[in-house]
Amino acid sequence: MKSDIDSRKEIILLVDRFYTKIKVDFTLGYIFNEVANVNWGKHLPIMYDFWENTLFYTGSYSGNPINLHTHLHHLTPLNNTHFDQWNKLFVETVDENFEGPNAALIKQRAISISMVLAQKIAQAKSMSNYKETKN
């Protein structure tokens, strides 16, 4: 039987295993490795804080994922294929390692967050298209 996500220790395990998949994923790997050129030593602790805060409301994260992903979208267009693959890998990683109420909750929150990011990127895209047609 798998355990639930009950502490930062499990968050770290989840994030590390998830990003191990991301790094080599055909659809997403190049975005992280080549476009964003992620410094994994910096990025992973930020993601530990993000997911710990998302699940346990620790207040340990203070970044702005919407601005970050909107900027990334300007470097390489992000679309539903990217978000769907991200969701698939995240849910798969949770399911492979955990079960319980917090595991279910983190999957639900991850999907909600990715939907918001996708919507905000689409809004930013339509606003920039609107500004271009006005000029």
A tleap script that builds the chain and sets N, CA, C and O, in Angstrom:
source leaprc.protein.ff14SB
mol = sequence {
  NMET LYS SER ASP ILE ASP SER ARG LYS GLU
  ILE ILE LEU LEU VAL ASP ARG PHE TYR THR
  LYS ILE LYS VAL ASP PHE THR LEU GLY TYR
  ILE PHE ASN GLU VAL ALA ASN VAL ASN TRP
  GLY LYS HIE LEU PRO ILE MET TYR ASP PHE
  TRP GLU ASN THR LEU PHE TYR THR GLY SER
  TYR SER GLY ASN PRO ILE ASN LEU HIE THR
  HIE LEU HIE HIE LEU THR PRO LEU ASN ASN
  THR HIE PHE ASP GLN TRP ASN LYS LEU PHE
  VAL GLU THR VAL ASP GLU ASN PHE GLU GLY
  PRO ASN ALA ALA LEU ILE LYS GLN ARG ALA
  ILE SER ILE SER MET VAL LEU ALA GLN LYS
  ILE ALA GLN ALA LYS SER MET SER ASN TYR
  LYS GLU THR LYS CASN
}
set mol.1.N position { 0.840 -1.193 0.000 }
set mol.1.CA position { 0.000 0.000 0.000 }
set mol.1.C position { 0.884 1.255 0.000 }
set mol.1.O position { 1.892 1.317 0.703 }
set mol.2.N position { 0.497 2.230 -0.782 }
set mol.2.CA position { 1.231 3.491 -0.872 }
set mol.2.C position { 0.781 4.422 0.248 }
set mol.2.O position { -0.354 4.346 0.719 }
set mol.3.N position { 1.676 5.287 0.659 }
set mol.3.CA position { 1.328 6.277 1.675 }
set mol.3.C position { 0.790 7.536 1.008 }
set mol.3.O position { 0.879 7.711 -0.207 }
set mol.4.N position { 0.238 8.393 1.828 }
set mol.4.CA position { -0.249 9.680 1.345 }
set mol.4.C position { 0.898 10.699 1.401 }
set mol.4.O position { 1.980 10.399 1.905 }
set mol.5.N position { 0.650 11.883 0.887 }
set mol.5.CA position { 1.613 12.979 0.946 }
set mol.5.C position { 1.323 13.736 2.238 }
set mol.5.O position { 0.352 14.487 2.328 }
set mol.6.N position { 2.186 13.525 3.240 }
set mol.6.CA position { 1.916 14.084 4.564 }
set mol.6.C position { 2.929 15.114 5.026 }
set mol.6.O position { 2.739 15.741 6.068 }
set mol.7.N position { 4.007 15.302 4.268 }
set mol.7.CA position { 5.047 16.232 4.721 }
set mol.7.C position { 5.879 16.713 3.530 }
set mol.7.O position { 5.681 16.279 2.395 }
set mol.8.N position { 6.796 17.606 3.816 }
set mol.8.CA position { 7.710 18.119 2.799 }
set mol.8.C position { 8.538 16.981 2.200 }
set mol.8.O position { 8.885 17.020 1.020 }
set mol.9.N position { 8.850 15.980 3.003 }
set mol.9.CA position { 9.645 14.847 2.526 }
set mol.9.C position { 8.968 14.183 1.319 }
set mol.9.O position { 9.637 13.863 0.337 }
set mol.10.N position { 7.688 13.981 1.384 }
set mol.10.CA position { 6.957 13.391 0.262 }
set mol.10.C position { 6.837 14.358 -0.911 }
set mol.10.O position { 6.870 13.943 -2.069 }
set mol.11.N position { 6.699 15.649 -0.608 }
set mol.11.CA position { 6.668 16.670 -1.665 }
set mol.11.C position { 7.976 16.614 -2.460 }
set mol.11.O position { 7.957 16.628 -3.691 }
set mol.12.N position { 9.097 16.550 -1.765 }
set mol.12.CA position { 10.410 16.499 -2.419 }
set mol.12.C position { 10.509 15.259 -3.303 }
set mol.12.O position { 10.977 15.341 -4.439 }
set mol.13.N position { 10.078 14.132 -2.797 }
set mol.13.CA position { 10.095 12.892 -3.585 }
set mol.13.C position { 9.246 13.037 -4.850 }
set mol.13.O position { 9.682 12.672 -5.941 }
set mol.14.N position { 8.043 13.568 -4.698 }
set mol.14.CA position { 7.139 13.765 -5.829 }
set mol.14.C position { 7.760 14.705 -6.865 }
set mol.14.O position { 7.806 14.380 -8.051 }
set mol.15.N position { 8.231 15.849 -6.424 }
set mol.15.CA position { 8.790 16.848 -7.341 }
set mol.15.C position { 10.014 16.285 -8.058 }
set mol.15.O position { 10.146 16.447 -9.271 }
set mol.16.N position { 10.901 15.632 -7.333 }
set mol.16.CA position { 12.102 15.064 -7.955 }
set mol.16.C position { 11.738 14.021 -9.013 }
set mol.16.O position { 12.303 14.027 -10.107 }
set mol.17.N position { 10.820 13.147 -8.703 }
set mol.17.CA position { 10.429 12.101 -9.668 }
set mol.17.C position { 9.686 12.693 -10.858 }
set mol.17.O position { 9.864 12.244 -11.991 }
set mol.18.N position { 8.864 13.687 -10.607 }
set mol.18.CA position { 8.128 14.356 -11.681 }
set mol.18.C position { 9.094 15.029 -12.657 }
set mol.18.O position { 8.989 14.838 -13.868 }
set mol.19.N position { 10.026 15.809 -12.132 }
set mol.19.CA position { 10.938 16.526 -13.023 }
set mol.19.C position { 11.952 15.605 -13.686 }
set mol.19.O position { 12.499 15.953 -14.733 }
set mol.20.N position { 12.214 14.448 -13.108 }
set mol.20.CA position { 13.035 13.448 -13.801 }
set mol.20.C position { 12.337 13.050 -15.097 }
set mol.20.O position { 12.992 12.863 -16.123 }
set mol.21.N position { 11.021 12.920 -15.056 }
set mol.21.CA position { 10.236 12.603 -16.259 }
set mol.21.C position { 10.207 13.788 -17.228 }
set mol.21.O position { 10.370 13.621 -18.437 }
set mol.22.N position { 9.997 14.974 -16.683 }
set mol.22.CA position { 9.903 16.189 -17.508 }
set mol.22.C position { 11.175 16.376 -18.332 }
set mol.22.O position { 11.107 16.665 -19.527 }
set mol.23.N position { 12.326 16.214 -17.698 }
set mol.23.CA position { 13.617 16.469 -18.351 }
set mol.23.C position { 13.804 15.664 -19.634 }
set mol.23.O position { 14.454 16.130 -20.570 }
set mol.24.N position { 13.242 14.467 -19.681 }
set mol.24.CA position { 13.443 13.596 -20.845 }
set mol.24.C position { 12.188 13.468 -21.705 }
set mol.24.O position { 12.179 12.715 -22.679 }
set mol.25.N position { 11.142 14.190 -21.355 }
set mol.25.CA position { 9.886 14.084 -22.096 }
set mol.25.C position { 10.004 14.774 -23.455 }
set mol.25.O position { 10.509 15.893 -23.553 }
set mol.26.N position { 9.539 14.101 -24.485 }
set mol.26.CA position { 9.628 14.620 -25.851 }
set mol.26.C position { 8.887 15.945 -26.014 }
set mol.26.O position { 9.378 16.854 -26.683 }
set mol.27.N position { 7.711 16.055 -25.406 }
set mol.27.CA position { 6.881 17.246 -25.566 }
set mol.27.C position { 7.361 18.420 -24.718 }
set mol.27.O position { 7.265 19.570 -25.146 }
set mol.28.N position { 7.873 18.146 -23.530 }
set mol.28.CA position { 8.188 19.213 -22.578 }
set mol.28.C position { 9.672 19.416 -22.293 }
set mol.28.O position { 10.083 20.513 -21.915 }
set mol.29.N position { 10.463 18.396 -22.464 }
set mol.29.CA position { 11.871 18.471 -22.066 }
set mol.29.C position { 12.612 19.648 -22.663 }
set mol.29.O position { 13.349 20.340 -21.961 }
set mol.30.N position { 12.425 19.885 -23.956 }
set mol.30.CA position { 13.159 20.975 -24.614 }
set mol.30.C position { 12.795 22.342 -24.038 }
set mol.30.O position { 13.632 23.243 -24.011 }
set mol.31.N position { 11.551 22.504 -23.579 }
set mol.31.CA position { 11.132 23.792 -23.006 }
set mol.31.C position { 11.940 24.078 -21.740 }
set mol.31.O position { 12.422 25.191 -21.535 }
set mol.32.N position { 12.076 23.065 -20.905 }
set mol.32.CA position { 12.814 23.231 -19.650 }
set mol.32.C position { 14.315 23.290 -19.884 }
set mol.32.O position { 15.011 24.117 -19.294 }
set mol.33.N position { 14.815 22.404 -20.751 }
set mol.33.CA position { 16.260 22.255 -20.921 }
set mol.33.C position { 16.881 23.266 -21.872 }
set mol.33.O position { 18.012 23.702 -21.657 }
set mol.34.N position { 16.156 23.646 -22.921 }
set mol.34.CA position { 16.741 24.506 -23.947 }
set mol.34.C position { 16.153 25.908 -23.968 }
set mol.34.O position { 16.899 26.881 -24.071 }
set mol.35.N position { 14.840 26.035 -23.873 }
set mol.35.CA position { 14.209 27.356 -23.950 }
set mol.35.C position { 14.393 28.109 -22.623 }
set mol.35.O position { 14.936 29.213 -22.594 }
set mol.36.N position { 13.933 27.496 -21.535 }
set mol.36.CA position { 14.051 28.144 -20.222 }
set mol.36.C position { 15.447 27.958 -19.632 }
set mol.36.O position { 15.865 28.711 -18.752 }
set mol.37.N position { 16.155 26.959 -20.119 }
set mol.37.CA position { 17.500 26.651 -19.618 }
set mol.37.C position { 17.498 26.617 -18.087 }
set mol.37.O position { 18.270 27.316 -17.431 }
set mol.38.N position { 16.611 25.790 -17.543 }
set mol.38.CA position { 16.370 25.723 -16.105 }
set mol.38.C position { 17.643 25.345 -15.346 }
set mol.38.O position { 18.346 24.399 -15.702 }
set mol.39.N position { 17.912 26.104 -14.304 }
set mol.39.CA position { 18.946 25.756 -13.335 }
set mol.39.C position { 18.246 24.876 -12.298 }
set mol.39.O position { 17.553 25.378 -11.413 }
set mol.40.N position { 18.430 23.580 -12.412 }
set mol.40.CA position { 17.676 22.632 -11.579 }
set mol.40.C position { 17.994 22.785 -10.099 }
set mol.40.O position { 17.131 22.554 -9.252 }
set mol.41.N position { 19.223 23.171 -9.784 }
set mol.41.CA position { 19.589 23.381 -8.381 }
set mol.41.C position { 18.794 24.503 -7.731 }
set mol.41.O position { 18.542 24.472 -6.527 }
set mol.42.N position { 18.401 25.487 -8.521 }
set mol.42.CA position { 17.560 26.589 -8.028 }
set mol.42.C position { 16.077 26.256 -8.155 }
set mol.42.O position { 15.287 26.535 -7.253 }
set mol.43.N position { 15.707 25.654 -9.292 }
set mol.43.CA position { 14.298 25.437 -9.610 }
set mol.43.C position { 13.636 24.428 -8.666 }
set mol.43.O position { 12.527 24.667 -8.189 }
set mol.44.N position { 14.294 23.326 -8.398 }
set mol.44.CA position { 13.658 22.275 -7.593 }
set mol.44.C position { 13.287 22.751 -6.185 }
set mol.44.O position { 12.166 22.484 -5.752 }
set mol.45.N position { 14.166 23.441 -5.445 }
set mol.45.CA position { 13.736 23.943 -4.129 }
set mol.45.C position { 12.556 24.913 -4.200 }
set mol.45.O position { 11.719 24.946 -3.297 }
set mol.46.N position { 12.494 25.697 -5.273 }
set mol.46.CA position { 11.340 26.590 -5.458 }
set mol.46.C position { 10.076 25.755 -5.655 }
set mol.46.O position { 9.020 26.089 -5.117 }
set mol.47.N position { 10.181 24.679 -6.418 }
set mol.47.CA position { 9.030 23.801 -6.636 }
set mol.47.C position { 8.641 23.046 -5.369 }
set mol.47.O position { 7.458 22.789 -5.146 }
set mol.48.N position { 9.618 22.688 -4.538 }
set mol.48.CA position { 9.281 22.070 -3.246 }
set mol.48.C position { 8.427 23.044 -2.438 }
set mol.48.O position { 7.398 22.667 -1.876 }
set mol.49.N position { 8.871 24.315 -2.385 }
set mol.49.CA position { 8.116 25.333 -1.646 }
set mol.49.C position { 6.731 25.542 -2.257 }
set mol.49.O position { 5.736 25.634 -1.539 }
set mol.50.N position { 6.674 25.617 -3.594 }
set mol.50.CA position { 5.406 25.849 -4.280 }
set mol.50.C position { 4.394 24.760 -3.937 }
set mol.50.O position { 3.271 25.058 -3.529 }
set mol.51.N position { 4.792 23.493 -4.102 }
set mol.51.CA position { 3.846 22.395 -3.878 }
set mol.51.C position { 3.548 22.182 -2.404 }
set mol.51.O position { 2.437 21.785 -2.051 }
set mol.52.N position { 4.525 22.439 -1.534 }
set mol.52.CA position { 4.265 22.353 -0.098 }
set mol.52.C position { 3.232 23.413 0.296 }
set mol.52.O position { 2.317 23.136 1.071 }
set mol.53.N position { 3.383 24.616 -0.239 }
set mol.53.CA position { 2.429 25.683 0.039 }
set mol.53.C position { 1.060 25.374 -0.576 }
set mol.53.O position { 0.024 25.640 0.033 }
set mol.54.N position { 1.066 24.816 -1.775 }
set mol.54.CA position { -0.192 24.489 -2.458 }
set mol.54.C position { -0.997 23.453 -1.678 }
set mol.54.O position { -2.226 23.517 -1.630 }
set mol.55.N position { -0.307 22.512 -1.078 }
set mol.55.CA position { -1.005 21.435 -0.361 }
set mol.55.C position { -1.233 21.762 1.110 }
set mol.55.O position { -2.299 21.468 1.652 }
set mol.56.N position { -0.235 22.371 1.765 }
set mol.56.CA position { -0.298 22.555 3.218 }
set mol.56.C position { -0.404 24.011 3.665 }
set mol.56.O position { -0.423 24.283 4.866 }
set mol.57.N position { -0.474 24.954 2.721 }
set mol.57.CA position { -0.584 26.384 3.039 }
set mol.57.C position { 0.506 26.837 4.015 }
set mol.57.O position { 0.216 27.474 5.028 }
set mol.58.N position { 1.741 26.508 3.706 }
set mol.58.CA position { 2.866 26.842 4.582 }
set mol.58.C position { 3.322 28.284 4.437 }
set mol.58.O position { 4.006 28.802 5.320 }
set mol.59.N position { 2.962 28.938 3.350 }
set mol.59.CA position { 3.445 30.290 3.092 }
set mol.59.C position { 4.886 30.314 2.615 }
set mol.59.O position { 5.531 31.362 2.612 }
set mol.60.N position { 5.390 29.147 2.212 }
set mol.60.CA position { 6.806 29.030 1.849 }
set mol.60.C position { 7.102 29.473 0.415 }
set mol.60.O position { 8.268 29.549 0.028 }
set mol.61.N position { 6.072 29.766 -0.378 }
set mol.61.CA position { 6.283 30.168 -1.770 }
set mol.61.C position { 5.746 31.570 -1.989 }
set mol.61.O position { 4.660 31.912 -1.522 }
set mol.62.N position { 6.531 32.392 -2.718 }
set mol.62.CA position { 6.078 33.764 -2.957 }
set mol.62.C position { 6.299 34.219 -4.398 }
set mol.62.O position { 6.328 35.423 -4.655 }
set mol.63.N position { 6.455 33.303 -5.331 }
set mol.63.CA position { 6.693 33.676 -6.721 }
set mol.63.C position { 5.416 34.029 -7.463 }
set mol.63.O position { 4.332 34.074 -6.882 }
set mol.64.N position { 5.566 34.281 -8.768 }
set mol.64.CA position { 4.420 34.595 -9.612 }
set mol.64.C position { 4.440 33.695 -10.851 }
set mol.64.O position { 4.999 34.068 -11.882 }
set mol.65.N position { 3.827 32.505 -10.749 }
set mol.65.CA position { 3.872 31.567 -11.871 }
set mol.65.C position { 3.205 32.097 -13.139 }
set mol.65.O position { 3.592 31.705 -14.239 }
set mol.66.N position { 2.225 32.968 -13.012 }
set mol.66.CA position { 1.545 33.473 -14.206 }
set mol.66.C position { 2.507 34.325 -15.031 }
set mol.66.O position { 2.620 34.136 -16.242 }
set mol.67.N position { 3.194 35.255 -14.387 }
set mol.67.CA position { 4.166 36.080 -15.125 }
set mol.67.C position { 5.273 35.225 -15.731 }
set mol.67.O position { 5.676 35.439 -16.875 }
set mol.68.N position { 5.754 34.270 -14.971 }
set mol.68.CA position { 6.833 33.409 -15.437 }
set mol.68.C position { 6.415 32.622 -16.679 }
set mol.68.O position { 7.162 32.552 -17.654 }
set mol.69.N position { 5.221 32.031 -16.640 }
set mol.69.CA position { 4.769 31.219 -17.771 }
set mol.69.C position { 4.355 32.075 -18.966 }
set mol.69.O position { 4.475 31.641 -20.112 }
set mol.70.N position { 3.868 33.287 -18.706 }
set mol.70.CA position { 3.556 34.203 -19.810 }
set mol.70.C position { 4.847 34.596 -20.528 }
set mol.70.O position { 4.889 34.645 -21.757 }
set mol.71.N position { 5.889 34.872 -19.760 }
set mol.71.CA position { 7.194 35.179 -20.357 }
set mol.71.C position { 7.702 33.979 -21.160 }
set mol.71.O position { 8.196 34.137 -22.276 }
set mol.72.N position { 7.581 32.806 -20.597 }
set mol.72.CA position { 8.015 31.586 -21.291 }
set mol.72.C position { 7.250 31.410 -22.600 }
set mol.72.O position { 7.820 30.999 -23.611 }
set mol.73.N position { 5.971 31.720 -22.573 }
set mol.73.CA position { 5.134 31.619 -23.770 }
set mol.73.C position { 5.643 32.542 -24.881 }
set mol.73.O position { 5.526 32.214 -26.062 }
set mol.74.N position { 6.208 33.694 -24.507 }
set mol.74.CA position { 6.769 34.601 -25.506 }
set mol.74.C position { 8.044 34.039 -26.118 }
set mol.74.O position { 8.386 34.362 -27.256 }
set mol.75.N position { 8.749 33.197 -25.365 }
set mol.75.CA position { 9.977 32.575 -25.876 }
set mol.75.C position { 9.667 31.392 -26.788 }
set mol.75.O position { 10.328 31.194 -27.807 }
set mol.76.N position { 8.662 30.613 -26.417 }
set mol.76.CA position { 8.198 29.486 -27.237 }
set mol.76.C position { 6.716 29.307 -26.948 }
set mol.76.O position { 6.335 29.155 -25.787 }
set mol.77.N position { 5.877 29.320 -27.967 }
set mol.77.CA position { 4.428 29.237 -27.713 }
set mol.77.C position { 4.039 27.973 -26.955 }
set mol.77.O position { 4.363 26.857 -27.362 }
set mol.78.N position { 3.340 28.175 -25.848 }
set mol.78.CA position { 2.800 27.062 -25.071 }
set mol.78.C position { 1.362 26.837 -25.509 }
set mol.78.O position { 0.617 27.792 -25.727 }
set mol.79.N position { 0.976 25.582 -25.638 }
set mol.79.CA position { -0.390 25.277 -26.076 }
set mol.79.C position { -0.976 24.153 -25.228 }
set mol.79.O position { -0.328 23.659 -24.305 }
set mol.80.N position { -2.194 23.758 -25.544 }
set mol.80.CA position { -2.883 22.734 -24.745 }
set mol.80.C position { -2.140 21.408 -24.734 }
set mol.80.O position { -2.218 20.672 -23.750 }
set mol.81.N position { -1.428 21.086 -25.796 }
set mol.81.CA position { -0.641 19.853 -25.822 }
set mol.81.C position { 0.387 19.857 -24.695 }
set mol.81.O position { 0.586 18.843 -24.026 }
set mol.82.N position { 1.036 20.996 -24.488 }
set mol.82.CA position { 2.025 21.106 -23.409 }
set mol.82.C position { 1.362 20.945 -22.044 }
set mol.82.O position { 1.852 20.201 -21.195 }
set mol.83.N position { 0.257 21.639 -21.837 }
set mol.83.CA position { -0.425 21.561 -20.542 }
set mol.83.C position { -1.007 20.165 -20.302 }
set mol.83.O position { -0.948 19.659 -19.182 }
set mol.84.N position { -1.558 19.550 -21.324 }
set mol.84.CA position { -2.101 18.198 -21.180 }
set mol.84.C position { -1.009 17.195 -20.812 }
set mol.84.O position { -1.217 16.325 -19.967 }
set mol.85.N position { 0.146 17.322 -21.446 }
set mol.85.CA position { 1.256 16.416 -21.154 }
set mol.85.C position { 1.785 16.657 -19.740 }
set mol.85.O position { 2.101 15.708 -19.022 }
set mol.86.N position { 1.879 17.910 -19.349 }
set mol.86.CA position { 2.313 18.237 -17.995 }
set mol.86.C position { 1.368 17.594 -16.979 }
set mol.86.O position { 1.807 16.958 -16.021 }
set mol.87.N position { 0.057 17.772 -17.206 }
set mol.87.CA position { -0.944 17.174 -16.306 }
set mol.87.C position { -0.824 15.656 -16.266 }
set mol.87.O position { -0.873 15.053 -15.194 }
set mol.88.N position { -0.667 15.048 -17.423 }
set mol.88.CA position { -0.557 13.590 -17.508 }
set mol.88.C position { 0.624 13.095 -16.677 }
set mol.88.O position { 0.489 12.160 -15.889 }
set mol.89.N position { 1.784 13.731 -16.860 }
set mol.89.CA position { 2.978 13.300 -16.131 }
set mol.89.C position { 2.858 13.557 -14.629 }
set mol.89.O position { 3.322 12.752 -13.821 }
set mol.90.N position { 2.243 14.667 -14.259 }
set mol.90.CA position { 2.087 14.972 -12.837 }
set mol.90.C position { 1.171 13.950 -12.167 }
set mol.90.O position { 1.520 13.383 -11.132 }
set mol.91.N position { 0.013 13.720 -12.751 }
set mol.91.CA position { -0.950 12.762 -12.189 }
set mol.91.C position { -0.341 11.361 -12.139 }
set mol.91.O position { -0.477 10.648 -11.145 }
set mol.92.N position { 0.322 10.983 -13.208 }
set mol.92.CA position { 0.978 9.677 -13.278 }
set mol.92.C position { 2.013 9.526 -12.158 }
set mol.92.O position { 2.080 8.477 -11.517 }
set mol.93.N position { 2.805 10.551 -11.924 }
set mol.93.CA position { 3.837 10.506 -10.883 }
set mol.93.C position { 3.207 10.402 -9.497 }
set mol.93.O position { 3.678 9.636 -8.657 }
set mol.94.N position { 2.152 11.164 -9.255 }
set mol.94.CA position { 1.445 11.055 -7.971 }
set mol.94.C position { 0.915 9.633 -7.801 }
set mol.94.O position { 1.123 9.007 -6.762 }
set mol.95.N position { 0.231 9.127 -8.828 }
set mol.95.CA position { -0.391 7.803 -8.731 }
set mol.95.C position { 0.625 6.682 -8.548 }
set mol.95.O position { 0.336 5.689 -7.881 }
set mol.96.N position { 1.803 6.830 -9.130 }
set mol.96.CA position { 2.842 5.803 -8.992 }
set mol.96.C position { 3.426 5.754 -7.584 }
set mol.96.O position { 3.948 4.724 -7.159 }
set mol.97.N position { 3.337 6.869 -6.865 }
set mol.97.CA position { 4.042 6.961 -5.590 }
set mol.97.C position { 3.173 7.133 -4.351 }
set mol.97.O position { 3.611 6.828 -3.242 }
set mol.98.N position { 1.944 7.618 -4.529 }
set mol.98.CA position { 1.125 7.968 -3.364 }
set mol.98.C position { -0.337 7.618 -3.589 }
set mol.98.O position { -0.799 7.458 -4.719 }
set mol.99.N position { -1.053 7.504 -2.465 }
set mol.99.CA position { -2.515 7.433 -2.511 }
set mol.99.C position { -3.059 7.969 -1.202 }
set mol.99.O position { -2.432 7.855 -0.149 }
set mol.100.N position { -4.238 8.555 -1.295 }
set mol.100.CA position { -4.866 9.124 -0.113 }
set mol.100.C position { -5.442 10.486 -0.421 }
set mol.100.O position { -5.343 10.967 -1.550 }
set mol.101.N position { -6.052 11.117 0.587 }
set mol.101.CA position { -6.719 12.408 0.368 }
set mol.101.C position { -5.787 13.509 -0.142 }
set mol.101.O position { -6.175 14.271 -1.027 }
set mol.102.N position { -4.576 13.609 0.393 }
set mol.102.CA position { -3.658 14.653 -0.071 }
set mol.102.C position { -3.149 14.371 -1.480 }
set mol.102.O position { -2.938 15.299 -2.261 }
set mol.103.N position { -2.954 13.108 -1.803 }
set mol.103.CA position { -2.548 12.746 -3.172 }
set mol.103.C position { -3.640 13.157 -4.155 }
set mol.103.O position { -3.355 13.710 -5.217 }
set mol.104.N position { -4.885 12.883 -3.796 }
set mol.104.CA position { -6.004 13.284 -4.661 }
set mol.104.C position { -6.086 14.813 -4.753 }
set mol.104.O position { -6.337 15.364 -5.824 }
set mol.105.N position { -5.872 15.480 -3.631 }
set mol.105.CA position { -5.972 16.941 -3.601 }
set mol.105.C position { -4.870 17.602 -4.428 }
set mol.105.O position { -5.135 18.566 -5.146 }
set mol.106.N position { -3.649 17.103 -4.340 }
set mol.106.CA position { -2.560 17.733 -5.093 }
set mol.106.C position { -2.767 17.545 -6.598 }
set mol.106.O position { -2.414 18.422 -7.386 }
set mol.107.N position { -3.330 16.417 -6.994 }
set mol.107.CA position { -3.639 16.216 -8.426 }
set mol.107.C position { -4.707 17.212 -8.875 }
set mol.107.O position { -4.584 17.828 -9.933 }
set mol.108.N position { -5.741 17.363 -8.074 }
set mol.108.CA position { -6.817 18.301 -8.398 }
set mol.108.C position { -6.284 19.729 -8.483 }
set mol.108.O position { -6.631 20.470 -9.402 }
set mol.109.N position { -5.450 20.110 -7.533 }
set mol.109.CA position { -4.905 21.474 -7.535 }
set mol.109.C position { -3.951 21.682 -8.708 }
set mol.109.O position { -3.933 22.758 -9.305 }
set mol.110.N position { -3.164 20.673 -9.044 }
set mol.110.CA position { -2.241 20.782 -10.179 }
set mol.110.C position { -3.007 21.033 -11.475 }
set mol.110.O position { -2.625 21.887 -12.274 }
set mol.111.N position { -4.075 20.293 -11.676 }
set mol.111.CA position { -4.880 20.463 -12.888 }
set mol.111.C position { -5.536 21.843 -12.900 }
set mol.111.O position { -5.577 22.497 -13.941 }
set mol.112.N position { -6.046 22.287 -11.761 }
set mol.112.CA position { -6.648 23.620 -11.668 }
set mol.112.C position { -5.625 24.705 -11.975 }
set mol.112.O position { -5.917 25.647 -12.711 }
set mol.113.N position { -4.439 24.575 -11.417 }
set mol.113.CA position { -3.379 25.567 -11.635 }
set mol.113.C position { -2.992 25.609 -13.106 }
set mol.113.O position { -2.834 26.688 -13.678 }
set mol.114.N position { -2.840 24.445 -13.719 }
set mol.114.CA position { -2.450 24.435 -15.137 }
set mol.114.C position { -3.554 25.024 -16.010 }
set mol.114.O position { -3.265 25.660 -17.024 }
set mol.115.N position { -4.805 24.821 -15.631 }
set mol.115.CA position { -5.910 25.430 -16.392 }
set mol.115.C position { -5.860 26.954 -16.285 }
set mol.115.O position { -6.061 27.653 -17.279 }
set mol.116.N position { -5.596 27.465 -15.101 }
set mol.116.CA position { -5.496 28.916 -14.911 }
set mol.116.C position { -4.325 29.470 -15.724 }
set mol.116.O position { -4.462 30.491 -16.397 }
set mol.117.N position { -3.184 28.800 -15.661 }
set mol.117.CA position { -2.029 29.252 -16.437 }
set mol.117.C position { -2.344 29.273 -17.928 }
set mol.117.O position { -2.018 30.236 -18.623 }
set mol.118.N position { -2.978 28.210 -18.418 }
set mol.118.CA position { -3.328 28.148 -19.844 }
set mol.118.C position { -4.282 29.282 -20.218 }
set mol.118.O position { -4.135 29.892 -21.277 }
set mol.119.N position { -5.262 29.567 -19.349 }
set mol.119.CA position { -6.212 30.652 -19.613 }
set mol.119.C position { -5.512 32.012 -19.616 }
set mol.119.O position { -5.773 32.843 -20.485 }
set mol.120.N position { -4.625 32.237 -18.647 }
set mol.120.CA position { -3.915 33.516 -18.558 }
set mol.120.C position { -3.008 33.717 -19.770 }
set mol.120.O position { -2.893 34.829 -20.285 }
set mol.121.N position { -2.372 32.653 -20.219 }
set mol.121.CA position { -1.520 32.748 -21.408 }
set mol.121.C position { -2.374 33.051 -22.638 }
set mol.121.O position { -1.992 33.865 -23.478 }
set mol.122.N position { -3.517 32.401 -22.740 }
set mol.122.CA position { -4.420 32.672 -23.868 }
set mol.122.C position { -4.912 34.112 -23.830 }
set mol.122.O position { -5.021 34.753 -24.876 }
set mol.123.N position { -5.213 34.633 -22.636 }
set mol.123.CA position { -5.645 36.029 -22.504 }
set mol.123.C position { -4.528 36.984 -22.905 }
set mol.123.O position { -4.766 37.963 -23.612 }
set mol.124.N position { -3.320 36.700 -22.457 }
set mol.124.CA position { -2.177 37.553 -22.810 }
set mol.124.C position { -1.948 37.530 -24.311 }
set mol.124.O position { -1.632 38.553 -24.918 }
set mol.125.N position { -2.109 36.359 -24.899 }
set mol.125.CA position { -1.935 36.210 -26.345 }
set mol.125.C position { -3.006 37.016 -27.090 }
set mol.125.O position { -2.696 37.722 -28.050 }
set mol.126.N position { -4.248 36.911 -26.654 }
set mol.126.CA position { -5.315 37.641 -27.351 }
set mol.126.C position { -5.161 39.147 -27.139 }
set mol.126.O position { -5.496 39.927 -28.031 }
set mol.127.N position { -4.659 39.572 -25.974 }
set mol.127.CA position { -4.426 41.002 -25.739 }
set mol.127.C position { -3.313 41.521 -26.638 }
set mol.127.O position { -3.418 42.624 -27.175 }
set mol.128.N position { -2.242 40.735 -26.811 }
set mol.128.CA position { -1.157 41.204 -27.682 }
set mol.128.C position { -1.610 41.211 -29.139 }
set mol.128.O position { -1.200 42.081 -29.907 }
set mol.129.N position { -2.448 40.257 -29.530 }
set mol.129.CA position { -3.006 40.263 -30.891 }
set mol.129.C position { -3.910 41.478 -31.088 }
set mol.129.O position { -3.906 42.099 -32.151 }
set mol.130.N position { -4.685 41.810 -30.053 }
set mol.130.CA position { -5.577 42.954 -30.116 }
set mol.130.C position { -4.768 44.249 -30.267 }
set mol.130.O position { -5.114 45.113 -31.074 }
set mol.131.N position { -3.694 44.376 -29.488 }
set mol.131.CA position { -2.858 45.579 -29.556 }
set mol.131.C position { -2.208 45.704 -30.931 }
set mol.131.O position { -2.072 46.808 -31.459 }
set mol.132.N position { -1.800 44.555 -31.520 }
set mol.132.CA position { -1.180 44.596 -32.853 }
set mol.132.C position { -2.175 45.058 -33.919 }
set mol.132.O position { -1.796 45.784 -34.837 }
set mol.133.N position { -3.431 44.650 -33.810 }
set mol.133.CA position { -4.424 45.054 -34.813 }
set mol.133.C position { -4.843 46.511 -34.636 }
set mol.133.O position { -5.296 47.144 -35.590 }
set mol.134.N position { -4.694 47.053 -33.414 }
set mol.134.CA position { -5.045 48.450 -33.150 }
set mol.134.C position { -3.971 49.398 -33.708 }
set mol.134.O position { -4.276 50.548 -34.026 }
set mol.135.N position { -2.749 48.942 -33.827 }
set mol.135.CA position { -1.639 49.803 -34.284 }
set mol.135.C position { -1.552 49.901 -35.766 }
set mol.135.O position { -0.673 50.586 -36.288 }
savepdb mol mol.pdb
quit
